[in-house]
Amino acid sequence: MKHRTLGGTGISVSEFALGAMMLSPMGNTDPDESVRAVHRALDAGINFVDTADMYAAGESEKIVGRALKGRRDDVVLATKFFHPMGDDPNQRGGSRRWIVRAVEESLRRLGTDRIDLYQMHRPDPATDLDETLGALSDLVRAGKVLAVGSSTFPAEQIVEAQWVSERRGHVRFRTEQPPYSLLSRGVEAAVLPTAQRYGMGVLTWGPLSAGWLSGRDLSVSSRASLETQKFDLSLPGNARKAEAVAELKQLAAEAGLSLPHLATAFVLAHPAVTSVIIGPRTLDQLTGLLEGADVTLSADLLDRIDAIVPPGIDLNPTDNYYVPPALADASLRRR
């Protein structure tokens, strides 16, 4: 497993990061198998594990913490905050009040005294970034968190966060975690270049596009039953994805690759990307993905991919999982 430096942190991380969302009741209901999957990933050379407090209401963090007992110092451990963790409206977001509580609860579930990378899971329009970054800076100074990052932030908010940190003397976001795949290339237009401009590490999620690029029949995909809108082929965006998947599958076969290996190698080929998060649900899925760790794509193959899915394009614009408030709330567009 090859390693790259995570932005300007000096931390060396594996090119594959293990995403633990599906290693929880959200995906795998057998916690013992999930623990074995973490161990299998570590044994294969992965040293970067990413989870979040909201994955199965904290169960993912508990499973990761259990799996890392005795091996914690060998792992770069990342988790996230922002999404609701209860009915109380103050158990969410980017306020100082919530962050100081959320980090303690994550530390407890993970069974550790520090988080290597603490990420804001989504932008919070209700909270001033000065408030959020001030709270995160205090956590870094206290040694509870070693570096902070953002996830699924638009380019303009990445810039705003960097500006606020510089002007207010806060610790700055050192990483961004955007969605990026063969079918969702929108981040190539501004997010990835902006991250490069600020020397940020990039760990991408969704390389298999929620199962579209798994090579399996989508009708039996575990995600298809959960997010029907993202798999309804009567919708134009999904129809375009289905056409592209058929062409990409043929291209992968001609190159002697499986579709998942083509997909993960494509993400790692971008110069802004530090690590691609793989999110297996089972040991077999993990083993299959690990077999593609050393795959690299030629310039010719990348050009042929561009001909199927143009650079900077999301075939289904809803696949980025973040809608700016100005688009989601009609009252913000009317006097």
KENUTI-407367 format. One record per residue (C-alpha): residue in three letters; x, z negated, y negated. Coordinates in Angstrom, 2 decimals, padded with zeros to 5 digits. Example, Ala and Ser with C-alpha at 12.3 -4.5 7.8 and 13.67 -1.06 7.14 Angstrom:
ala:012.30:-007.80:004.50
ser:013.67:-007.14:001.06
END
This chain:
met:000.00:000.00:000.00
lys:001.49:001.09:-003.33
his:001.37:-001.13:-006.41
arg:000.98:-000.55:-010.13
thr:001.33:-002.82:-013.16
leu:-001.97:-004.06:-014.57
gly:-001.80:-002.91:-018.18
gly:000.61:-004.99:-020.22
thr:000.12:-008.16:-018.18
gly:003.20:-007.64:-016.02
ile:001.04:-008.39:-012.96
ser:001.62:-006.05:-010.01
val:-001.57:-005.07:-008.20
ser:-002.32:-002.83:-005.22
glu:-003.77:000.61:-005.87
phe:-006.78:-000.44:-003.82
ala:-008.61:-003.56:-004.94
leu:-011.09:-005.22:-002.63
gly:-014.53:-005.50:-004.20
ala:-016.46:-008.40:-002.71
met:-020.02:-007.62:-003.85
met:-021.07:-006.31:-000.44
leu:-019.14:-009.04:001.39
ser:-022.06:-011.35:000.71
pro:-025.79:-011.47:001.49
met:-026.14:-008.52:-000.90
gly:-024.59:-006.39:001.84
asn:-023.23:-008.25:004.85
thr:-025.27:-011.21:006.06
asp:-022.48:-012.42:008.38
pro:-020.12:-014.57:006.26
asp:-017.59:-014.82:009.10
glu:-017.23:-011.03:009.22
ser:-016.89:-010.97:005.43
val:-014.05:-013.49:005.65
arg:-012.39:-011.37:008.32
ala:-012.73:-008.34:006.07
val:-010.89:-010.12:003.26
his:-008.13:-011.10:005.69
arg:-007.93:-007.52:007.01
ala:-007.55:-006.20:003.47
leu:-004.79:-008.69:002.66
asp:-002.97:-007.88:005.89
ala:-003.11:-004.18:004.95
gly:-001.31:-004.87:001.68
ile:-004.19:-005.31:-000.79
asn:-003.34:-008.13:-003.18
phe:-006.16:-007.61:-005.71
val:-009.65:-009.05:-005.04
asp:-012.57:-008.61:-007.42
thr:-015.89:-010.45:-007.36
ala:-018.46:-011.83:-009.82
asp:-020.56:-014.95:-010.25
met:-023.83:-013.01:-009.96
tyr:-023.07:-011.38:-006.60
ala:-025.64:-013.02:-004.31
ala:-026.00:-015.86:-006.84
gly:-022.45:-017.09:-006.29
glu:-022.25:-016.58:-002.53
ser:-019.63:-013.83:-002.85
glu:-017.34:-016.16:-004.78
lys:-017.81:-018.85:-002.11
ile:-016.92:-016.41:000.67
val:-013.86:-015.17:-001.22
gly:-012.77:-018.75:-001.86
arg:-013.13:-019.57:001.83
ala:-011.16:-016.47:002.82
leu:-008.30:-017.23:000.42
lys:-007.61:-020.77:001.63
gly:-003.90:-020.93:002.34
arg:-003.32:-017.47:000.80
arg:-004.42:-017.99:-002.79
asp:-000.94:-017.56:-004.30
asp:-000.58:-014.15:-002.68
val:-003.68:-012.74:-004.39
val:-004.53:-011.53:-007.88
leu:-008.05:-012.92:-008.14
ala:-010.60:-011.42:-010.52
thr:-014.17:-012.45:-011.20
lys:-016.77:-011.83:-013.89
phe:-019.42:-013.53:-016.04
phe:-022.40:-012.39:-018.13
his:-025.41:-011.73:-015.88
pro:-028.16:-014.38:-015.47
met:-027.33:-017.25:-013.14
gly:-030.68:-019.00:-013.46
asp:-033.97:-019.00:-015.33
asp:-032.53:-020.80:-018.34
pro:-031.83:-018.16:-021.04
asn:-028.58:-019.98:-021.81
gln:-027.26:-019.38:-018.28
arg:-026.05:-015.89:-019.13
gly:-024.32:-013.79:-021.76
gly:-021.14:-014.22:-023.75
ser:-021.73:-017.42:-025.69
arg:-019.12:-020.17:-025.73
arg:-021.78:-022.51:-024.39
trp:-022.22:-020.41:-021.27
ile:-018.60:-019.31:-020.77
val:-017.21:-022.85:-020.58
arg:-019.79:-023.70:-017.93
ala:-019.61:-020.39:-016.05
val:-015.85:-020.56:-015.59
glu:-016.01:-024.09:-014.15
glu:-018.68:-023.04:-011.68
ser:-016.68:-019.96:-010.64
leu:-013.54:-022.06:-010.19
arg:-015.48:-024.47:-007.99
arg:-016.99:-021.74:-005.84
leu:-013.65:-019.94:-005.50
gly:-011.84:-023.17:-004.65
thr:-009.02:-022.53:-007.10
asp:-007.57:-023.99:-010.29
arg:-007.20:-020.67:-012.13
ile:-008.64:-017.17:-012.32
asp:-006.08:-014.41:-012.73
leu:-008.47:-011.98:-014.44
tyr:-011.75:-013.16:-016.00
gln:-013.97:-010.26:-017.05
met:-017.05:-009.91:-019.22
his:-019.41:-008.04:-016.91
arg:-021.31:-006.20:-019.66
pro:-021.43:-006.16:-023.47
asp:-023.66:-008.83:-025.02
pro:-025.42:-007.56:-028.17
ala:-026.77:-011.06:-028.87
thr:-023.33:-012.67:-029.23
asp:-020.59:-012.05:-031.77
leu:-017.44:-010.85:-030.03
asp:-015.51:-013.34:-032.15
glu:-017.44:-016.11:-030.37
thr:-016.80:-014.68:-026.91
leu:-013.13:-013.90:-027.42
gly:-012.53:-017.29:-029.04
ala:-013.93:-019.06:-025.97
leu:-011.93:-016.86:-023.60
ser:-008.75:-017.48:-025.59
asp:-009.23:-021.24:-025.20
leu:-009.55:-020.78:-021.43
val:-006.28:-018.84:-021.35
arg:-004.52:-021.51:-023.38
ala:-005.90:-024.17:-021.04
gly:-004.49:-022.29:-018.03
lys:-007.86:-021.86:-016.36
val:-007.73:-018.11:-016.92
leu:-004.55:-016.01:-017.06
ala:-005.90:-012.73:-018.49
val:-009.26:-011.45:-019.70
gly:-010.96:-008.08:-019.44
ser:-014.18:-006.17:-020.01
ser:-016.41:-004.24:-017.63
thr:-018.56:-001.18:-018.33
phe:-017.89:-001.32:-022.08
pro:-018.41:001.87:-024.12
ala:-015.29:003.11:-025.90
glu:-016.47:001.95:-029.32
gln:-016.94:-001.61:-028.08
ile:-013.53:-001.60:-026.44
val:-012.11:-000.71:-029.85
glu:-014.22:-003.38:-031.59
ala:-013.00:-006.03:-029.15
gln:-009.37:-005.06:-029.75
trp:-009.94:-005.13:-033.51
val:-011.59:-008.57:-033.40
ser:-008.74:-009.97:-031.31
glu:-006.14:-008.67:-033.73
arg:-007.90:-009.83:-036.87
arg:-008.97:-013.24:-035.54
gly:-005.86:-014.08:-033.50
his:-007.62:-014.11:-030.13
val:-006.35:-013.19:-026.70
arg:-007.37:-009.57:-026.17
phe:-009.04:-007.78:-023.31
arg:-006.20:-006.57:-021.12
thr:-008.34:-004.56:-018.71
glu:-011.49:-002.48:-018.52
gln:-013.56:-002.00:-015.36
pro:-015.63:001.19:-015.69
pro:-017.70:003.15:-013.18
tyr:-015.78:006.26:-012.14
ser:-016.27:008.76:-009.34
leu:-016.36:012.44:-008.53
leu:-020.01:012.45:-009.59
ser:-019.68:010.16:-012.62
arg:-016.85:011.43:-014.82
gly:-018.24:010.46:-018.20
val:-015.57:007.81:-018.79
glu:-012.94:010.55:-018.90
ala:-014.17:011.59:-022.35
ala:-013.51:008.39:-024.29
val:-013.33:005.19:-022.21
leu:-010.21:006.05:-020.21
pro:-008.29:007.52:-023.19
thr:-009.22:004.46:-025.27
ala:-007.98:002.12:-022.56
gln:-004.73:004.08:-022.42
arg:-004.35:003.90:-026.20
tyr:-004.54:000.09:-026.08
gly:-002.33:-000.26:-023.00
met:-005.16:-001.68:-020.90
gly:-005.19:-001.76:-017.14
val:-008.14:000.04:-015.57
leu:-009.78:-001.02:-012.31
thr:-012.64:001.31:-011.50
trp:-015.80:000.60:-009.53
gly:-018.17:002.83:-007.59
pro:-015.72:005.45:-006.23
leu:-018.25:006.39:-003.53
ser:-021.08:006.53:-006.08
ala:-023.33:003.98:-004.32
gly:-022.99:005.84:-001.01
trp:-023.39:009.42:-002.21
leu:-019.74:010.10:-001.33
ser:-019.62:008.02:001.85
gly:-020.10:011.07:004.06
arg:-023.10:009.41:005.67
asp:-026.73:010.53:005.65
leu:-028.14:009.20:002.38
ser:-031.52:008.57:003.98
val:-030.00:005.69:005.95
ser:-027.82:004.36:003.14
ser:-028.35:000.63:002.54
arg:-028.33:001.32:-001.20
ala:-030.98:004.05:-000.98
ser:-033.65:001.47:-000.12
leu:-032.57:-000.79:-002.98
glu:-032.20:001.76:-005.77
thr:-034.70:004.47:-004.97
gln:-034.49:006.07:-008.41
lys:-030.82:006.81:-007.81
phe:-031.59:008.63:-004.57
asp:-034.86:010.40:-005.39
leu:-033.94:014.07:-004.99
ser:-036.94:015.15:-007.05
leu:-035.08:013.88:-010.13
pro:-032.86:016.56:-011.74
gly:-029.77:014.36:-011.94
asn:-029.96:013.47:-008.27
ala:-030.59:017.08:-007.29
arg:-027.41:018.07:-009.13
lys:-025.53:015.33:-007.31
ala:-026.78:016.52:-003.93
glu:-025.58:020.06:-004.66
ala:-022.19:018.78:-005.78
val:-021.82:016.52:-002.73
ala:-022.37:019.48:-000.41
glu:-019.64:021.46:-002.19
leu:-017.26:018.49:-002.32
lys:-017.77:017.80:001.39
gln:-016.83:021.39:002.16
leu:-013.80:021.15:-000.13
ala:-012.67:017.94:001.58
ala:-013.00:019.56:005.00
glu:-010.90:022.54:003.90
ala:-008.23:020.10:002.69
gly:-008.30:018.19:005.98
leu:-009.75:015.07:004.36
ser:-012.85:012.97:004.74
leu:-015.15:012.85:001.72
pro:-014.47:009.13:001.04
his:-010.71:009.75:001.07
leu:-011.11:012.65:-001.35
ala:-013.23:010.41:-003.57
thr:-010.81:007.48:-003.76
ala:-007.75:009.73:-004.16
phe:-009.49:011.55:-007.01
val:-009.99:008.31:-008.95
leu:-006.39:007.21:-008.42
ala:-005.13:010.60:-009.64
his:-006.17:009.84:-013.23
pro:-003.17:008.48:-015.19
ala:-005.27:005.77:-016.85
val:-006.34:004.19:-013.57
thr:-004.43:001.21:-012.22
ser:-006.53:000.35:-009.19
val:-009.71:001.60:-007.52
ile:-012.14:-001.02:-006.26
ile:-013.35:-000.30:-002.74
gly:-016.52:-002.14:-001.76
pro:-016.97:-002.07:002.03
arg:-019.89:-003.82:003.68
thr:-018.37:-003.98:007.17
leu:-014.97:-004.17:008.82
asp:-015.38:-000.62:010.09
gln:-016.05:000.68:006.59
leu:-013.00:-001.18:005.30
thr:-010.80:000.25:008.05
gly:-011.96:003.77:007.27
leu:-011.26:003.42:003.57
leu:-007.82:001.89:004.14
glu:-006.82:004.96:006.14
gly:-007.00:006.93:002.90
ala:-004.70:004.66:000.91
asp:-001.81:007.14:000.88
val:-003.82:010.30:000.21
thr:-002.78:012.27:-002.88
leu:-004.44:015.40:-004.25
ser:-002.63:018.54:-005.34
ala:-003.14:020.08:-008.77
asp:-004.93:023.00:-007.12
leu:-007.35:020.67:-005.35
leu:-008.04:018.80:-008.59
asp:-008.74:022.12:-010.33
arg:-011.23:023.02:-007.61
ile:-012.94:019.66:-008.11
asp:-013.20:020.40:-011.84
ala:-015.00:023.63:-010.99
ile:-017.63:021.68:-009.04
val:-018.05:018.73:-011.42
pro:-016.77:019.42:-014.94
pro:-014.50:016.79:-016.53
gly:-016.22:014.17:-018.66
ile:-019.67:014.74:-017.13
asp:-022.03:012.28:-015.41
leu:-024.26:014.40:-013.19
asn:-026.88:011.64:-013.43
pro:-026.49:009.88:-016.82
thr:-028.13:006.69:-015.52
asp:-025.32:006.07:-013.03
asn:-023.20:004.06:-015.47
tyr:-025.53:001.04:-015.17
tyr:-025.39:000.30:-018.90
val:-027.90:001.45:-021.50
pro:-027.06:000.60:-025.13
pro:-029.74:-001.59:-026.76
ala:-030.46:001.10:-029.35
leu:-031.65:003.36:-026.52
ala:-033.30:000.73:-024.33
asp:-035.37:-000.94:-027.09
ala:-037.63:001.42:-029.07
ser:-038.10:-001.18:-031.84
leu:-034.47:-000.68:-032.82
arg:-035.19:002.95:-033.68
arg:-038.31:002.42:-035.81
arg:-038.91:000.82:-039.20
END
